[in-house]
């Protein structure tokens, strides 16, 4: 999937990095609050695997994430650490509970510009 996503590059002002939405997401492990208000956590849906997620300067999301489930808007990025490549979800927005993104996606993506 990441190879196909990278075919859309280069990303920039005229070609923004694609955003994805996932509803009814659960936290799959401890939420780590790290330097500069960054969040690190594992997320999952009942129908898929567990993914690493990071929220750069998104410490204020902790209230919405610390609920039975939440909805999230994110970018898929490739993380390289010590020579190992992994897929990571970069959080852009989260909403506690379930959201009808068919009507709300404009509000969320508009706030990201």
HELIX and SHEET records of a PDB file:
HELIX    1   1 UNK A    2  UNK A    6  1                                   5    
HELIX    2   2 UNK A   59  UNK A   61  5                                   3    
HELIX    3   3 UNK A   62  UNK A   65  1                                   4    
HELIX    4   4 UNK A  101  UNK A  111  1                                  11    
SHEET    1   A 6 UNK A  32  UNK A  34  0                                        
SHEET    2   A 6 UNK A  38  UNK A  44 -1                                        
SHEET    3   A 6 UNK A  20  UNK A  27 -1                                        
SHEET    4   A 6 UNK A  70  UNK A  81 -1                                        
SHEET    5   A 6 UNK A  84  UNK A  96 -1                                        
SHEET    6   A 6 UNK A  50  UNK A  55  1                                        
END                                                                             
